[in-house]
């Protein structure tokens, strides 16, 4: 059985920042996120929450392609 928690956050923060904060707060052993394909220009203009999580997570990150 996998223990999990669902939260809905609406505070004006970037989703990646919220996810990283929660993972740190809860001492997460893994983060699982979905990815979607974006162009390099799209990443530059809009940022990338997935990229932020992948680069800054305190635990392993499993990515799942849609």
mmCIF file of the N, C-alpha and C atoms, coordinates in Angstrom:
data_MODEL
# 
_entry.id   MODEL 
# 
loop_
_atom_site.group_PDB 
_atom_site.id 
_atom_site.type_symbol 
_atom_site.label_atom_id 
_atom_site.label_alt_id 
_atom_site.label_comp_id 
_atom_site.label_asym_id 
_atom_site.label_entity_id 
_atom_site.label_seq_id 
_atom_site.pdbx_PDB_ins_code 
_atom_site.Cartn_x 
_atom_site.Cartn_y 
_atom_site.Cartn_z 
_atom_site.occupancy 
_atom_site.B_iso_or_equiv 
_atom_site.pdbx_formal_charge 
_atom_site.auth_seq_id 
_atom_site.auth_comp_id 
_atom_site.auth_asym_id 
_atom_site.auth_atom_id 
_atom_site.pdbx_PDB_model_num 
ATOM 1   N N  . UNK A 1 1  ? 0.847  -1.176 0.000   1.00 0.00 ? 1  UNK A N  1 
ATOM 2   C CA . UNK A 1 1  ? 0.000  0.000  0.000   1.00 0.00 ? 1  UNK A CA 1 
ATOM 3   C C  . UNK A 1 1  ? 0.893  1.239  0.000   1.00 0.00 ? 1  UNK A C  1 
ATOM 4   N N  . UNK A 1 2  ? 0.544  2.192  -0.825  1.00 0.00 ? 2  UNK A N  1 
ATOM 5   C CA . UNK A 1 2  ? 1.300  3.432  -0.936  1.00 0.00 ? 2  UNK A CA 1 
ATOM 6   C C  . UNK A 1 2  ? 0.556  4.520  -0.174  1.00 0.00 ? 2  UNK A C  1 
ATOM 7   N N  . UNK A 1 3  ? 1.250  5.153  0.747   1.00 0.00 ? 3  UNK A N  1 
ATOM 8   C CA . UNK A 1 3  ? 0.652  6.262  1.486   1.00 0.00 ? 3  UNK A CA 1 
ATOM 9   C C  . UNK A 1 3  ? 0.767  7.527  0.640   1.00 0.00 ? 3  UNK A C  1 
ATOM 10  N N  . UNK A 1 4  ? -0.309 8.292  0.573   1.00 0.00 ? 4  UNK A N  1 
ATOM 11  C CA . UNK A 1 4  ? -0.283 9.521  -0.209  1.00 0.00 ? 4  UNK A CA 1 
ATOM 12  C C  . UNK A 1 4  ? -1.183 10.562 0.441   1.00 0.00 ? 4  UNK A C  1 
ATOM 13  N N  . UNK A 1 5  ? -1.011 11.785 -0.016  1.00 0.00 ? 5  UNK A N  1 
ATOM 14  C CA . UNK A 1 5  ? -1.805 12.906 0.492   1.00 0.00 ? 5  UNK A CA 1 
ATOM 15  C C  . UNK A 1 5  ? -2.143 13.801 -0.688  1.00 0.00 ? 5  UNK A C  1 
ATOM 16  N N  . UNK A 1 6  ? -3.360 14.291 -0.739  1.00 0.00 ? 6  UNK A N  1 
ATOM 17  C CA . UNK A 1 6  ? -3.791 15.190 -1.797  1.00 0.00 ? 6  UNK A CA 1 
ATOM 18  C C  . UNK A 1 6  ? -4.000 16.575 -1.182  1.00 0.00 ? 6  UNK A C  1 
ATOM 19  N N  . UNK A 1 7  ? -3.407 17.591 -1.806  1.00 0.00 ? 7  UNK A N  1 
ATOM 20  C CA . UNK A 1 7  ? -3.588 18.965 -1.350  1.00 0.00 ? 7  UNK A CA 1 
ATOM 21  C C  . UNK A 1 7  ? -3.920 19.847 -2.551  1.00 0.00 ? 7  UNK A C  1 
ATOM 22  N N  . UNK A 1 8  ? -4.749 20.832 -2.312  1.00 0.00 ? 8  UNK A N  1 
ATOM 23  C CA . UNK A 1 8  ? -5.040 21.830 -3.340  1.00 0.00 ? 8  UNK A CA 1 
ATOM 24  C C  . UNK A 1 8  ? -4.576 23.164 -2.785  1.00 0.00 ? 8  UNK A C  1 
ATOM 25  N N  . UNK A 1 9  ? -3.585 23.747 -3.428  1.00 0.00 ? 9  UNK A N  1 
ATOM 26  C CA . UNK A 1 9  ? -2.995 24.981 -2.934  1.00 0.00 ? 9  UNK A CA 1 
ATOM 27  C C  . UNK A 1 9  ? -3.322 26.129 -3.879  1.00 0.00 ? 9  UNK A C  1 
ATOM 28  N N  . UNK A 1 10 ? -3.817 27.199 -3.337  1.00 0.00 ? 10 UNK A N  1 
ATOM 29  C CA . UNK A 1 10 ? -4.113 28.391 -4.132  1.00 0.00 ? 10 UNK A CA 1 
ATOM 30  C C  . UNK A 1 10 ? -3.589 29.583 -3.348  1.00 0.00 ? 10 UNK A C  1 
ATOM 31  N N  . UNK A 1 11 ? -2.307 29.882 -3.568  1.00 0.00 ? 11 UNK A N  1 
ATOM 32  C CA . UNK A 1 11 ? -1.696 30.972 -2.811  1.00 0.00 ? 11 UNK A CA 1 
ATOM 33  C C  . UNK A 1 11 ? -0.929 31.940 -3.687  1.00 0.00 ? 11 UNK A C  1 
ATOM 34  N N  . UNK A 1 12 ? -0.904 31.700 -4.968  1.00 0.00 ? 12 UNK A N  1 
ATOM 35  C CA . UNK A 1 12 ? -0.163 32.583 -5.847  1.00 0.00 ? 12 UNK A CA 1 
ATOM 36  C C  . UNK A 1 12 ? 1.279  32.149 -6.067  1.00 0.00 ? 12 UNK A C  1 
ATOM 37  N N  . UNK A 1 13 ? 1.718  31.071 -5.442  1.00 0.00 ? 13 UNK A N  1 
ATOM 38  C CA . UNK A 1 13 ? 3.069  30.566 -5.675  1.00 0.00 ? 13 UNK A CA 1 
ATOM 39  C C  . UNK A 1 13 ? 3.091  29.719 -6.942  1.00 0.00 ? 13 UNK A C  1 
ATOM 40  N N  . UNK A 1 14 ? 4.279  29.534 -7.470  1.00 0.00 ? 14 UNK A N  1 
ATOM 41  C CA . UNK A 1 14 ? 4.444  28.626 -8.595  1.00 0.00 ? 14 UNK A CA 1 
ATOM 42  C C  . UNK A 1 14 ? 4.194  27.201 -8.113  1.00 0.00 ? 14 UNK A C  1 
ATOM 43  N N  . UNK A 1 15 ? 3.526  26.374 -8.900  1.00 0.00 ? 15 UNK A N  1 
ATOM 44  C CA . UNK A 1 15 ? 3.262  24.994 -8.476  1.00 0.00 ? 15 UNK A CA 1 
ATOM 45  C C  . UNK A 1 15 ? 4.533  24.221 -8.127  1.00 0.00 ? 15 UNK A C  1 
ATOM 46  N N  . UNK A 1 16 ? 5.606  24.445 -8.874  1.00 0.00 ? 16 UNK A N  1 
ATOM 47  C CA . UNK A 1 16 ? 6.865  23.762 -8.588  1.00 0.00 ? 16 UNK A CA 1 
ATOM 48  C C  . UNK A 1 16 ? 7.401  24.111 -7.208  1.00 0.00 ? 16 UNK A C  1 
ATOM 49  N N  . UNK A 1 17 ? 7.299  25.388 -6.842  1.00 0.00 ? 17 UNK A N  1 
ATOM 50  C CA . UNK A 1 17 ? 7.753  25.828 -5.519  1.00 0.00 ? 17 UNK A CA 1 
ATOM 51  C C  . UNK A 1 17 ? 6.915  25.190 -4.418  1.00 0.00 ? 17 UNK A C  1 
ATOM 52  N N  . UNK A 1 18 ? 5.601  25.149 -4.617  1.00 0.00 ? 18 UNK A N  1 
ATOM 53  C CA . UNK A 1 18 ? 4.722  24.509 -3.632  1.00 0.00 ? 18 UNK A CA 1 
ATOM 54  C C  . UNK A 1 18 ? 5.060  23.031 -3.476  1.00 0.00 ? 18 UNK A C  1 
ATOM 55  N N  . UNK A 1 19 ? 5.249  22.349 -4.586  1.00 0.00 ? 19 UNK A N  1 
ATOM 56  C CA . UNK A 1 19 ? 5.539  20.920 -4.536  1.00 0.00 ? 19 UNK A CA 1 
ATOM 57  C C  . UNK A 1 19 ? 6.862  20.654 -3.818  1.00 0.00 ? 19 UNK A C  1 
ATOM 58  N N  . UNK A 1 20 ? 7.874  21.442 -4.103  1.00 0.00 ? 20 UNK A N  1 
ATOM 59  C CA . UNK A 1 20 ? 9.166  21.271 -3.436  1.00 0.00 ? 20 UNK A CA 1 
ATOM 60  C C  . UNK A 1 20 ? 9.057  21.534 -1.935  1.00 0.00 ? 20 UNK A C  1 
ATOM 61  N N  . UNK A 1 21 ? 8.299  22.554 -1.559  1.00 0.00 ? 21 UNK A N  1 
ATOM 62  C CA . UNK A 1 21 ? 8.127  22.874 -0.142  1.00 0.00 ? 21 UNK A CA 1 
ATOM 63  C C  . UNK A 1 21 ? 7.407  21.743 0.597   1.00 0.00 ? 21 UNK A C  1 
ATOM 64  N N  . UNK A 1 22 ? 6.367  21.201 -0.018  1.00 0.00 ? 22 UNK A N  1 
ATOM 65  C CA . UNK A 1 22 ? 5.623  20.108 0.611   1.00 0.00 ? 22 UNK A CA 1 
ATOM 66  C C  . UNK A 1 22 ? 6.494  18.860 0.715   1.00 0.00 ? 22 UNK A C  1 
ATOM 67  N N  . UNK A 1 23 ? 7.252  18.562 -0.330  1.00 0.00 ? 23 UNK A N  1 
ATOM 68  C CA . UNK A 1 23 ? 8.127  17.384 -0.297  1.00 0.00 ? 23 UNK A CA 1 
ATOM 69  C C  . UNK A 1 23 ? 9.144  17.502 0.826   1.00 0.00 ? 23 UNK A C  1 
ATOM 70  N N  . UNK A 1 24 ? 9.682  18.690 1.021   1.00 0.00 ? 24 UNK A N  1 
ATOM 71  C CA . UNK A 1 24 ? 10.642 18.909 2.105   1.00 0.00 ? 24 UNK A CA 1 
ATOM 72  C C  . UNK A 1 24 ? 9.952  18.811 3.462   1.00 0.00 ? 24 UNK A C  1 
ATOM 73  N N  . UNK A 1 25 ? 8.802  19.452 3.587   1.00 0.00 ? 25 UNK A N  1 
ATOM 74  C CA . UNK A 1 25 ? 8.038  19.451 4.842   1.00 0.00 ? 25 UNK A CA 1 
ATOM 75  C C  . UNK A 1 25 ? 7.646  18.035 5.266   1.00 0.00 ? 25 UNK A C  1 
ATOM 76  N N  . UNK A 1 26 ? 7.260  17.212 4.313   1.00 0.00 ? 26 UNK A N  1 
ATOM 77  C CA . UNK A 1 26 ? 6.766  15.854 4.608   1.00 0.00 ? 26 UNK A CA 1 
ATOM 78  C C  . UNK A 1 26 ? 7.866  14.788 4.548   1.00 0.00 ? 26 UNK A C  1 
ATOM 79  N N  . UNK A 1 27 ? 9.110  15.213 4.308   1.00 0.00 ? 27 UNK A N  1 
ATOM 80  C CA . UNK A 1 27 ? 10.223 14.263 4.157   1.00 0.00 ? 27 UNK A CA 1 
ATOM 81  C C  . UNK A 1 27 ? 9.884  13.185 3.128   1.00 0.00 ? 27 UNK A C  1 
ATOM 82  N N  . UNK A 1 28 ? 9.428  13.643 1.977   1.00 0.00 ? 28 UNK A N  1 
ATOM 83  C CA . UNK A 1 28 ? 9.014  12.724 0.905   1.00 0.00 ? 28 UNK A CA 1 
ATOM 84  C C  . UNK A 1 28 ? 10.172 11.824 0.487   1.00 0.00 ? 28 UNK A C  1 
ATOM 85  N N  . UNK A 1 29 ? 9.859  10.575 0.175   1.00 0.00 ? 29 UNK A N  1 
ATOM 86  C CA . UNK A 1 29 ? 10.893 9.663  -0.316  1.00 0.00 ? 29 UNK A CA 1 
ATOM 87  C C  . UNK A 1 29 ? 10.926 9.632  -1.841  1.00 0.00 ? 29 UNK A C  1 
ATOM 88  N N  . UNK A 1 30 ? 9.884  10.172 -2.482  1.00 0.00 ? 30 UNK A N  1 
ATOM 89  C CA . UNK A 1 30 ? 9.849  10.250 -3.941  1.00 0.00 ? 30 UNK A CA 1 
ATOM 90  C C  . UNK A 1 30 ? 8.748  11.216 -4.372  1.00 0.00 ? 30 UNK A C  1 
ATOM 91  N N  . UNK A 1 31 ? 9.015  11.912 -5.478  1.00 0.00 ? 31 UNK A N  1 
ATOM 92  C CA . UNK A 1 31 ? 8.015  12.771 -6.114  1.00 0.00 ? 31 UNK A CA 1 
ATOM 93  C C  . UNK A 1 31 ? 7.723  12.155 -7.478  1.00 0.00 ? 31 UNK A C  1 
ATOM 94  N N  . UNK A 1 32 ? 6.456  12.035 -7.811  1.00 0.00 ? 32 UNK A N  1 
ATOM 95  C CA . UNK A 1 32 ? 6.059  11.525 -9.125  1.00 0.00 ? 32 UNK A CA 1 
ATOM 96  C C  . UNK A 1 32 ? 5.293  12.633 -9.837  1.00 0.00 ? 32 UNK A C  1 
ATOM 97  N N  . UNK A 1 33 ? 5.783  13.020 -11.007 1.00 0.00 ? 33 UNK A N  1 
ATOM 98  C CA . UNK A 1 33 ? 5.146  14.103 -11.757 1.00 0.00 ? 33 UNK A CA 1 
ATOM 99  C C  . UNK A 1 33 ? 4.925  13.677 -13.202 1.00 0.00 ? 33 UNK A C  1 
ATOM 100 N N  . UNK A 1 34 ? 3.911  14.253 -13.810 1.00 0.00 ? 34 UNK A N  1 
ATOM 101 C CA . UNK A 1 34 ? 3.635  14.034 -15.222 1.00 0.00 ? 34 UNK A CA 1 
ATOM 102 C C  . UNK A 1 34 ? 4.338  15.090 -16.052 1.00 0.00 ? 34 UNK A C  1 
ATOM 103 N N  . UNK A 1 35 ? 4.810  14.706 -17.216 1.00 0.00 ? 35 UNK A N  1 
ATOM 104 C CA . UNK A 1 35 ? 5.485  15.633 -18.129 1.00 0.00 ? 35 UNK A CA 1 
ATOM 105 C C  . UNK A 1 35 ? 4.701  15.762 -19.413 1.00 0.00 ? 35 UNK A C  1 
ATOM 106 N N  . UNK A 1 36 ? 4.822  16.908 -20.032 1.00 0.00 ? 36 UNK A N  1 
ATOM 107 C CA . UNK A 1 36 ? 4.281  17.086 -21.378 1.00 0.00 ? 36 UNK A CA 1 
ATOM 108 C C  . UNK A 1 36 ? 5.369  17.723 -22.214 1.00 0.00 ? 36 UNK A C  1 
ATOM 109 N N  . UNK A 1 37 ? 5.342  17.451 -23.472 1.00 0.00 ? 37 UNK A N  1 
ATOM 110 C CA . UNK A 1 37 ? 6.393  17.933 -24.365 1.00 0.00 ? 37 UNK A CA 1 
ATOM 111 C C  . UNK A 1 37 ? 6.185  19.415 -24.659 1.00 0.00 ? 37 UNK A C  1 
ATOM 112 N N  . UNK A 1 38 ? 7.255  20.184 -24.524 1.00 0.00 ? 38 UNK A N  1 
ATOM 113 C CA . UNK A 1 38 ? 7.206  21.618 -24.831 1.00 0.00 ? 38 UNK A CA 1 
ATOM 114 C C  . UNK A 1 38 ? 8.430  22.004 -25.642 1.00 0.00 ? 38 UNK A C  1 
ATOM 115 N N  . UNK A 1 39 ? 8.266  23.011 -26.458 1.00 0.00 ? 39 UNK A N  1 
ATOM 116 C CA . UNK A 1 39 ? 9.391  23.478 -27.271 1.00 0.00 ? 39 UNK A CA 1 
ATOM 117 C C  . UNK A 1 39 ? 10.359 24.257 -26.382 1.00 0.00 ? 39 UNK A C  1 
ATOM 118 N N  . UNK A 1 40 ? 11.613 24.393 -26.809 1.00 0.00 ? 40 UNK A N  1 
ATOM 119 C CA . UNK A 1 40 ? 12.567 25.190 -26.035 1.00 0.00 ? 40 UNK A CA 1 
ATOM 120 C C  . UNK A 1 40 ? 12.088 26.631 -25.836 1.00 0.00 ? 40 UNK A C  1 
ATOM 121 N N  . UNK A 1 41 ? 11.448 27.207 -26.841 1.00 0.00 ? 41 UNK A N  1 
ATOM 122 C CA . UNK A 1 41 ? 10.934 28.574 -26.719 1.00 0.00 ? 41 UNK A CA 1 
ATOM 123 C C  . UNK A 1 41 ? 9.820  28.624 -25.678 1.00 0.00 ? 41 UNK A C  1 
ATOM 124 N N  . UNK A 1 42 ? 8.944  27.625 -25.673 1.00 0.00 ? 42 UNK A N  1 
ATOM 125 C CA . UNK A 1 42 ? 7.872  27.562 -24.677 1.00 0.00 ? 42 UNK A CA 1 
ATOM 126 C C  . UNK A 1 42 ? 8.426  27.487 -23.272 1.00 0.00 ? 42 UNK A C  1 
ATOM 127 N N  . UNK A 1 43 ? 9.474  26.723 -23.075 1.00 0.00 ? 43 UNK A N  1 
ATOM 128 C CA . UNK A 1 43 ? 10.102 26.620 -21.758 1.00 0.00 ? 43 UNK A CA 1 
ATOM 129 C C  . UNK A 1 43 ? 10.707 27.951 -21.342 1.00 0.00 ? 43 UNK A C  1 
ATOM 130 N N  . UNK A 1 44 ? 11.324 28.637 -22.296 1.00 0.00 ? 44 UNK A N  1 
ATOM 131 C CA . UNK A 1 44 ? 11.960 29.921 -22.002 1.00 0.00 ? 44 UNK A CA 1 
ATOM 132 C C  . UNK A 1 44 ? 10.929 30.972 -21.617 1.00 0.00 ? 44 UNK A C  1 
ATOM 133 N N  . UNK A 1 45 ? 9.829  31.042 -22.351 1.00 0.00 ? 45 UNK A N  1 
ATOM 134 C CA . UNK A 1 45 ? 8.820  32.064 -22.106 1.00 0.00 ? 45 UNK A CA 1 
ATOM 135 C C  . UNK A 1 45 ? 7.954  31.775 -20.886 1.00 0.00 ? 45 UNK A C  1 
ATOM 136 N N  . UNK A 1 46 ? 7.590  30.529 -20.664 1.00 0.00 ? 46 UNK A N  1 
ATOM 137 C CA . UNK A 1 46 ? 6.640  30.191 -19.615 1.00 0.00 ? 46 UNK A CA 1 
ATOM 138 C C  . UNK A 1 46 ? 7.277  29.568 -18.381 1.00 0.00 ? 46 UNK A C  1 
ATOM 139 N N  . UNK A 1 47 ? 8.554  29.238 -18.431 1.00 0.00 ? 47 UNK A N  1 
ATOM 140 C CA . UNK A 1 47 ? 9.180  28.537 -17.314 1.00 0.00 ? 47 UNK A CA 1 
ATOM 141 C C  . UNK A 1 47 ? 8.746  27.087 -17.334 1.00 0.00 ? 47 UNK A C  1 
ATOM 142 N N  . UNK A 1 48 ? 9.292  26.303 -16.432 1.00 0.00 ? 48 UNK A N  1 
ATOM 143 C CA . UNK A 1 48 ? 8.939  24.899 -16.400 1.00 0.00 ? 48 UNK A CA 1 
ATOM 144 C C  . UNK A 1 48 ? 8.921  24.420 -14.961 1.00 0.00 ? 48 UNK A C  1 
ATOM 145 N N  . UNK A 1 49 ? 7.720  24.147 -14.449 1.00 0.00 ? 49 UNK A N  1 
ATOM 146 C CA . UNK A 1 49 ? 7.603  23.641 -13.086 1.00 0.00 ? 49 UNK A CA 1 
ATOM 147 C C  . UNK A 1 49 ? 8.268  22.277 -12.961 1.00 0.00 ? 49 UNK A C  1 
ATOM 148 N N  . UNK A 1 50 ? 8.113  21.436 -13.975 1.00 0.00 ? 50 UNK A N  1 
ATOM 149 C CA . UNK A 1 50 ? 8.729  20.116 -13.942 1.00 0.00 ? 50 UNK A CA 1 
ATOM 150 C C  . UNK A 1 50 ? 10.242 20.233 -13.863 1.00 0.00 ? 50 UNK A C  1 
ATOM 151 N N  . UNK A 1 51 ? 10.805 21.126 -14.651 1.00 0.00 ? 51 UNK A N  1 
ATOM 152 C CA . UNK A 1 51 ? 12.248 21.319 -14.644 1.00 0.00 ? 51 UNK A CA 1 
ATOM 153 C C  . UNK A 1 51 ? 12.710 21.811 -13.271 1.00 0.00 ? 51 UNK A C  1 
ATOM 154 N N  . UNK A 1 52 ? 11.972 22.717 -12.681 1.00 0.00 ? 52 UNK A N  1 
ATOM 155 C CA . UNK A 1 52 ? 12.307 23.225 -11.355 1.00 0.00 ? 52 UNK A CA 1 
ATOM 156 C C  . UNK A 1 52 ? 12.313 22.090 -10.334 1.00 0.00 ? 52 UNK A C  1 
ATOM 157 N N  . UNK A 1 53 ? 11.301 21.239 -10.389 1.00 0.00 ? 53 UNK A N  1 
ATOM 158 C CA . UNK A 1 53 ? 11.212 20.106 -9.453  1.00 0.00 ? 53 UNK A CA 1 
ATOM 159 C C  . UNK A 1 53 ? 12.368 19.140 -9.694  1.00 0.00 ? 53 UNK A C  1 
ATOM 160 N N  . UNK A 1 54 ? 12.631 18.807 -10.959 1.00 0.00 ? 54 UNK A N  1 
ATOM 161 C CA . UNK A 1 54 ? 13.715 17.874 -11.272 1.00 0.00 ? 54 UNK A CA 1 
ATOM 162 C C  . UNK A 1 54 ? 15.067 18.377 -10.777 1.00 0.00 ? 54 UNK A C  1 
ATOM 163 N N  . UNK A 1 55 ? 15.311 19.659 -10.893 1.00 0.00 ? 55 UNK A N  1 
ATOM 164 C CA . UNK A 1 55 ? 16.621 20.209 -10.525 1.00 0.00 ? 55 UNK A CA 1 
ATOM 165 C C  . UNK A 1 55 ? 16.769 20.496 -9.032  1.00 0.00 ? 55 UNK A C  1 
ATOM 166 N N  . UNK A 1 56 ? 15.672 20.674 -8.314  1.00 0.00 ? 56 UNK A N  1 
ATOM 167 C CA . UNK A 1 56 ? 15.772 21.133 -6.931  1.00 0.00 ? 56 UNK A CA 1 
ATOM 168 C C  . UNK A 1 56 ? 15.191 20.198 -5.879  1.00 0.00 ? 56 UNK A C  1 
ATOM 169 N N  . UNK A 1 57 ? 14.671 19.073 -6.275  1.00 0.00 ? 57 UNK A N  1 
ATOM 170 C CA . UNK A 1 57 ? 14.037 18.161 -5.319  1.00 0.00 ? 57 UNK A CA 1 
ATOM 171 C C  . UNK A 1 57 ? 15.064 17.575 -4.355  1.00 0.00 ? 57 UNK A C  1 
ATOM 172 N N  . UNK A 1 58 ? 14.613 17.347 -3.125  1.00 0.00 ? 58 UNK A N  1 
ATOM 173 C CA . UNK A 1 58 ? 15.471 16.764 -2.085  1.00 0.00 ? 58 UNK A CA 1 
ATOM 174 C C  . UNK A 1 58 ? 15.368 15.238 -2.069  1.00 0.00 ? 58 UNK A C  1 
ATOM 175 N N  . UNK A 1 59 ? 14.594 14.676 -2.991  1.00 0.00 ? 59 UNK A N  1 
ATOM 176 C CA . UNK A 1 59 ? 14.410 13.235 -3.069  1.00 0.00 ? 59 UNK A CA 1 
ATOM 177 C C  . UNK A 1 59 ? 14.344 12.856 -4.548  1.00 0.00 ? 59 UNK A C  1 
ATOM 178 N N  . UNK A 1 60 ? 14.368 11.564 -4.850  1.00 0.00 ? 60 UNK A N  1 
ATOM 179 C CA . UNK A 1 60 ? 14.255 11.145 -6.256  1.00 0.00 ? 60 UNK A CA 1 
ATOM 180 C C  . UNK A 1 60 ? 12.923 11.596 -6.878  1.00 0.00 ? 60 UNK A C  1 
ATOM 181 N N  . UNK A 1 61 ? 12.965 11.869 -8.176  1.00 0.00 ? 61 UNK A N  1 
ATOM 182 C CA . UNK A 1 61 ? 11.774 12.288 -8.913  1.00 0.00 ? 61 UNK A CA 1 
ATOM 183 C C  . UNK A 1 61 ? 11.539 11.292 -10.047 1.00 0.00 ? 61 UNK A C  1 
ATOM 184 N N  . UNK A 1 62 ? 10.331 10.742 -10.108 1.00 0.00 ? 62 UNK A N  1 
ATOM 185 C CA . UNK A 1 62 ? 9.924  9.852  -11.187 1.00 0.00 ? 62 UNK A CA 1 
ATOM 186 C C  . UNK A 1 62 ? 9.029  10.657 -12.120 1.00 0.00 ? 62 UNK A C  1 
ATOM 187 N N  . UNK A 1 63 ? 9.397  10.708 -13.393 1.00 0.00 ? 63 UNK A N  1 
ATOM 188 C CA . UNK A 1 63 ? 8.585  11.431 -14.362 1.00 0.00 ? 63 UNK A CA 1 
ATOM 189 C C  . UNK A 1 63 ? 7.809  10.444 -15.222 1.00 0.00 ? 63 UNK A C  1 
ATOM 190 N N  . UNK A 1 64 ? 6.565  10.803 -15.519 1.00 0.00 ? 64 UNK A N  1 
ATOM 191 C CA . UNK A 1 64 ? 5.684  9.952  -16.311 1.00 0.00 ? 64 UNK A CA 1 
ATOM 192 C C  . UNK A 1 64 ? 5.202  10.771 -17.506 1.00 0.00 ? 64 UNK A C  1 
ATOM 193 N N  . UNK A 1 65 ? 5.399  10.216 -18.682 1.00 0.00 ? 65 UNK A N  1 
ATOM 194 C CA . UNK A 1 65 ? 4.965  10.895 -19.901 1.00 0.00 ? 65 UNK A CA 1 
ATOM 195 C C  . UNK A 1 65 ? 3.507  10.562 -20.187 1.00 0.00 ? 65 UNK A C  1 
ATOM 196 N N  . UNK A 1 66 ? 2.735  11.585 -20.563 1.00 0.00 ? 66 UNK A N  1 
ATOM 197 C CA . UNK A 1 66 ? 1.305  11.398 -20.832 1.00 0.00 ? 66 UNK A CA 1 
ATOM 198 C C  . UNK A 1 66 ? 1.021  10.622 -22.070 1.00 0.00 ? 66 UNK A C  1 
# 
